[in-house]
Amino acid sequence: MARMSIQARALTYKRQKEESAAIRLLHADNAPVLLAVVAEHFPRGAEARPAAQLYELMAADFAVLRETFDLPKTPAAYCNDWVKAGWLVRKSGTKASGETLEPSEQALTALQFMERVSAPRSAVTASRVASISSALQALARDTDPNIETRLVQLEAERARIDAEIAQVERGEFELPSPASVRERVSDILGQASAIPGDFARVRHELEALNSQLRRQLLDPEGSRGDVLDEIFAGVDLIGESDAGRSFNAFYSLVVDPERGAWLDTWIRQILERVGEDAMTAEERARFRALFRDMEDAGYEVNAMMTRLARNLRNYVASEQFAEDRRMIELLRDTRKLAADAAEREELSATHKMATPLQRIGMQVTSVAQLKLADPGAEVITSTVEAFEPGESDPEELYSVVRESEIDLEELMEAVSETVEAAGGASISKVLERHPATQGLGSVVGLVYLAARYGVRREGREQVSFEEEDGSIRVATVPRWHFDVVAVEEMA
């Protein structure tokens, strides 16, 4: 019996090794290059990036990597290979972005495994045991149907809290040591590192469900009627699926305003109270952007789920759905007739059919209707003037660029100088030392940098800037704070 069990396990692992794209990636020759590209250019996981932009970034990367790795192909060729292998996902994108690429769930799983190997996190910690114990206690309490035992547990919990309050009032409490803080921070970041892979899996499940529902809608003998009835009844089949309900529960907690405000407060308090001996600069940056990255990634998944559900409803109500159903029925009838005809022995490949065939294409009744192409019409007879490159004014070129783009480098330097001089700065403080050279564009750029790298503070503040016509404008913006860590992240 044990032999059969171990044989079954071995065969299962053998099949998973052959089918898993993540395991194939770890065995691939260019695995270090692909994993480095995913980690460098997709820091938030399954986040779509324009393919043309990724090719440019990879071209610059390959100029450095070719000193160590054999990379004979172009970035586009490697991306095509990685899409076929299931490590990247190609999508059509929008008119603005064009074709997009993003890492698959399997690629993110392989990257997470490599990160655990390079920076292992011990699970044998006091914080992990406390977390498991709390989860078990809560599950045991919530699944208890007995009123008396639930009340006993709640009263015991209340007594424990009252005793702890009394100890705090007497000043009898102990702060965690730096080692304990490091353990708990590592546990939090370790749990958060698995979320990008889960987002990719949810997106894949939702897209697969969308394709399955469309196939059911077009299947004459399947459960088309039930699917149609639910769609016309207003049921969101995408959102009501297992993956959709699980994601909606997660996303509702992430975007809850009250919970979000408390999370921001807790993160800010932890960063202010914990020193460098408990958290490195990289961990502080990841800790600060913890839920901000979750919100951004969750918003993309939520938008995709909403789009799939809306497109499915629109497809059912469109003429395209009726045409596709009619086409499926015609194909099924044609296959049936072809099968019946193949069973008849008197028919051969040269049998003349009585059914007239309609010719498709252009009918020409006279050779004179044809117009021959004149190769000489495409010959350029005018003299081609050679372009002689000259020197342009760099300042003029710089001013043209500034008219269409916000100079973020200038704003980063302004923030860095202000923080270095004052130890910290708000947006208004930065503008006091460095006036807005691009008017409203400079203010928008500072707000963007603050939302990405700064720390949110309560309240709002007024900022002023000068327009091109010399008029002074005043705007009210949220209050943000730049500190040394923000400057290090921008660098």
N, C-alpha and C positions, 0 to 999 in steps of 0.2 A: 504493500500500500504506500509505503514511504517512497519506494522507487518510482511508482507512477506519479506521485506528487512532485518529486524533484524533476522527473522527466517533463511533466507538464510545465513546470516553472521554466525549465531550460528552454523548451520550445517557445514559450511565450516571450521570453527575453530575446531569443533569436529572431522572432518575427518583429518585435519592436525595434530591434537594432536595424533591421532591413527597411522598415517602414518609417521610422522616425526621422524627420528632416533635421531635428536638433542633433541627433547622434551622427548623422551623415556629415553635418557641418563640422563637428569636432574632429572628424577623421579627414576632412578635406585639406588639400595642400595649401590653399590660400585662406584657411580658417583665421589665422591671426590678422590678416589684412581686412577681411570682411567684418570681424568682430570689432576691430579698431575703428572702421568706418561707421559702424552702427553706434558704438559708444561715443564717438566724437561728434557726429552730425545728427544723431537722433537721441539727444540726452533725455528726452521725456518719453522714450519708448515709441509706440506706434503712432507717430506724428508724421503726416504726409508732408513731403517736401517736393517742390517741382523737380522733375528729372533733369532738366537742363542745368538748374542750379547745382544739383548734386554732382553732375558730371564735371562742372568747373571746379568744385571743391576737391573732388577726387583727383583731378588732373594735377592740382597743386600738391596733393598728398603723395601722388605717385612719383613726383619729381624727387621727393625725399626718400620714399620707400624703395625705389628701384636700386638704391645703393646697397640694400640688404636683401631684398626679395626679388625673385624673378617674375616680372610683370610685363610680358610681351604684348598683351592686348590693351585696347583702349578702355577707359572707364565705362563707356556705354556697352561695350562687348561683355565686360565682366558683369555688369548689372543685368544684362539679358540672361547670362548663364545663371546668375543667382536667383532671378525670377523663376526660371524653369526648374531649378532645384528646390523651390519652395522657401527660400530664405528671405527674399524680398517680395513685396506685393505691388504690382503695377495697377494703377487706376487711371481713368480718363481725365479726371480733374475738371477744372472749369476753363472757360475761355481765357481768363486772366492768367491762371497758373499753368495751363497746359497739362500734359501727362505728369503724374506724380508717382513717387516711389516711397515706400515705407517698409520697415522691417516686419517680418511675419512673427507670429507667436512663437514658432519654433526657434527663430533666430534670437529672440529675446530670452527664451529659456536657456539656450546655449550660452549667451552672454552672462546671464545671472549665475550659471554654474561656474563659469570662469572667474567671475568676480568673487564668488565664495571660496574658490581655490586660492586666488591671489591674496584675499583678505578674509581669512576664515573668522567666523563669529561663533564663539562658544555658546552652546545652548545650556550648558551646566552653570547657570547663574541664579542667584537668589531672586532677581527680578522676574526671570522666566518662570520659576516655581510659584512665585506669588501671583503672577498673571494667570497661570493655569489653575491655581487654587481658587482664585476669585471667579474665574469663568465656570468652574465646576460647581462652586457654591451657588452662583446665580442660576445656573441651569437646574440644579436640584431644587432650588426654591421655586422657580417658575413652573416646573413640571409637577409640583406637589398639588394634588386635588383636595387635600384635607385642610379644612379651614383652621383647625386647632393647631396643627403643626406649623402652618404658615405664620400664624400669629405668634407662636413661641419663637420662631426664627427671627421675625421682625422685632419682637421685644428684646431678644438677646442682642440684635444688631444695634437697637436704640441704646441699650445699656452700655455697650462697648463705646458708642459714639459719645455718650454723656461722660463716661470715664475719661475719654481722650480729651474732651473739651475741658474738663476739670484740670487735667494735667497741663494743658496749654495755658490755662489761666494762672496756674502756679509757676509757669515758666519751665516746666519739666518736659522738655522735648529735645530731640537730638537731630541735627541736620545730617543728611547723608554725606558720606565721604566722597571725595573725587572719584575713587575707584567704583563706588556704587553708582554714581551718576553716569560714569562711562558705560557701565553695563546696561543701564536702563536706556540711555541714548542709543547704544548699539542695537538693542532689541527693537526700539521704535523704528530706526532707520532700516533695519533688516526686514521688518514686516512691510514697510512702505516700498522697499525695492522690488517686491513681487507684484505690485499693483500694475506697472506698465505691461507686463506679460499677461495679466488677467484682462486688462482692457483690450489687448489684441485678440485674446481668445473670445471675448464677448462680441467684438466686432465681426469676427469670423463666423460665430454661431448665428448672429443676426442676419448676415448676408446669406448664409446657407439656408436659414429658415425662409427668407424672402424667395429664394430660388425654388425651394420645395413648395411653398404656397402657390407660386405661379404655375408650377407643373401640375399641382392638384386642380387648379382652376381650368386647365386645358385638357384634363384627362376626362373623357366622356364616361368612363366606367368607374372612376374613383370616387373620392368624397368631395366632388366639386360642389354639389348642392349644399352641403353643410358649411363649406368655406364661404360660399356666396351669401348664404343666409346670415352668417355672423358678420360679414363685412357690411352688408346692407343694414344690419341692425346696429351698426356703429361700434362693433367690437374691434378693438385694436389688437389684431392677432400677433403683431410684432411685439408690442408692449406687454401683452398678456402671456407671452411665452415664458418658460422657466428662466432663460437668460435675460429677457426683458424685465421681468419682475425683480430678479436679483439685482440687476443694475439700477433700476428705479429706486429700490430701497436704499442702495448705497448712495446714489446721486442726490436723493432728497436730504440725506444727512449732511452731505458735503456742502450743498448750496444753501442750507438753512441759515438765514441771516443771524439769528440769535446764537446758534452754535458756532457759526463762523467768527462772530465777534469774540466769543469766549476763547476760541482756539487761538486767534491772533493775540489776545491778551496773555494767554498762558505761554505761548511761544516767546513773546517779547519779554515776559518776566523771567523765563528760564534763561534766555540769552543774557539778560542783564545780571543775573545772579551767579551764573556758572562761569568759572574762570577758564583760562587756556589749559590748565592742567587736567581738566575734565573733558573738554571738547576742542578738537583741532579746528583750524580755520575752514577746512573743507566740510567738516561736520556741521559747523555753524551755518555755512551757506546752504547746505542741504536741509538743515533743520528749519531755517527761515523760509525756504521755498516749498516746504513739505506739502501743505494743503493748497498752496497756490497752484502748484503743478497738477495736483489732483483735480482741482476745479477746471483748469484748462483742458486736460485730457478728458475729463468726464463730460465737459461741454461738447467736445467733438463727437464723442460716442452718442450723446443724447441727440445732437443735431442729426447724426446719421440715422438713428432709430426713428426719429420723427419724419425724416425724408423718406425712408423706406415705407413707413406706414402710409404716408400721404400718397406716394407714388402708386402703392398697391391699390388704394381706394380709387384714385384717378384712372388707373388701368382698367379696373372692373367697369367703370362708368363710361369708358371711351369706346369708339368704334373699332379701335385696334384689337380689343379683346374679342369682339364678335368676329372679326376677320381671322384672327388666329384660331379661334375655335372652329370656324368653318374650314380652315386650311387643314387642321388636325383631322377632322372628319373625312375630308377628301383624301388625305394621305392614307388613312386607315382603310377606306373603301378601295383605293387603288391597290394597296398591298394585298387585300383579300382577293380582288379580281385577278391579280398577277399570280397568286398562289393557286387559285382554281384553274387558271389557264395552264400553269406548269404541269398540272396533273393530267391534262388531256394529251393522249398519245398522238392524236392526229395532227397536232400543231407542231410546227418546226420553226427554226430561225428564219427561214425564207418564206413562211406562210404570208400570203397577201391578205391584209385585213380589209374588211368592208367599211370600216369606220374612216371617214375622210379626215385628214390631218390639215390643220391650218398652218401655213408657212409663216414663220416669224422672221422679219427682216425687211430689207429694202428690195423692192421689185423694180428692175430696170427693163424698160421696153425698148430702149434704143441706146446704142453706144454713144450717141451724140449727147446724151444727158450727163455723161461722166465728164468731170473737169480734172484734167491732169495737174498735178502740183508742179509749179515752176521753181526749180532750185535756185534760179538767179534772183528770185524775188526776195530771198532772205540774205543775199550777199550785201554786206555793208560797203558802199562805194565811197563814203566820205572818209577823209583822213582822220585817223585816231590820234588825238593829241596825248602825248605822254604826260603823266602827272609828276610834277617835280615837288617833292616834299620840302616844306620850308619850316621856319621856326614861328610858332605862335606865342602870344602873350600868355604866360601861365596865370597871371592875375585875372585876365579876361575869361579864361576857361574856368577858373575857380568860381568867379562870380556867376557864370551861367549855371554851374552845378548847384550852387547855393540857392538859385531861384526855384529849383524844383525839388531839392532835398534838404532835410534838416541836418545841420552839421553836428552830429552826435559826438565826434571826437573833440570838438571845441567845448561842448558842454561837459563832457567827462573831465577834461582838463580843468574847467572852471570849478566843478564840484570837488575835484581832488585838491586844488589849491585852497579852496575855502575851508574844507575839512582839516587840512594840514595847519592852516593858520588859526582856526577857531576851535578845533577839536571835534566839531560837528556842525551841521548846517541844515537849515530848511531851504525850501525853494526860494523864498523871498530873500534869505540871507545870501544865497548864491547870486541872485540878480542884483543885490546891492553892491557886491564887489565886482561883478561882471555883468554889465548891462546887456540886455537882449539884442544882439546884433542882427537877428533875423525876426525881430518883432514877435508876433504871436507864435511863429514857428519855434523860436527858442523856448518859450513857455511850454508849448506842447512837448518839445523834446525833453525838458526837465521833468515834466509830469510822467512821461514814459519811463525815464530812467529811475524816478522815484518809485513807481509802481513795480518795477522789476527788481531793484536792488535796495531800496530804502525801507524804512520801518514806518508803518502807519501810526500816526498819533491822532488823538481826539481833536475835533474841531476843524476849522478852516482858516485860511489866511488870505490876505490880499496881496497881489503882486502888480507891479506897474511896468509898462514897457512902451517904447516909442515906435510909432509907425513910420513908414517911409515919408509921409507928408509932414512929419514933425509933430503930429498930434500925440498926446499922452493917453494911453489906454490903461484901465484898471480892471483886473479880473480877480475872481475868487476861486481858489483851488483848495483841494483837501490838504491837510497839514501832514507832511511827510518829513522824515528825518534821515539825513545821510550821516553815516559814521564811518569809522576806519574799515570795518568789515565790508561795507558797501563799496568803498573805493577799491579794496583788494579784489572784490568780485568783478568790478568793471574792468580792472586791469587784466 
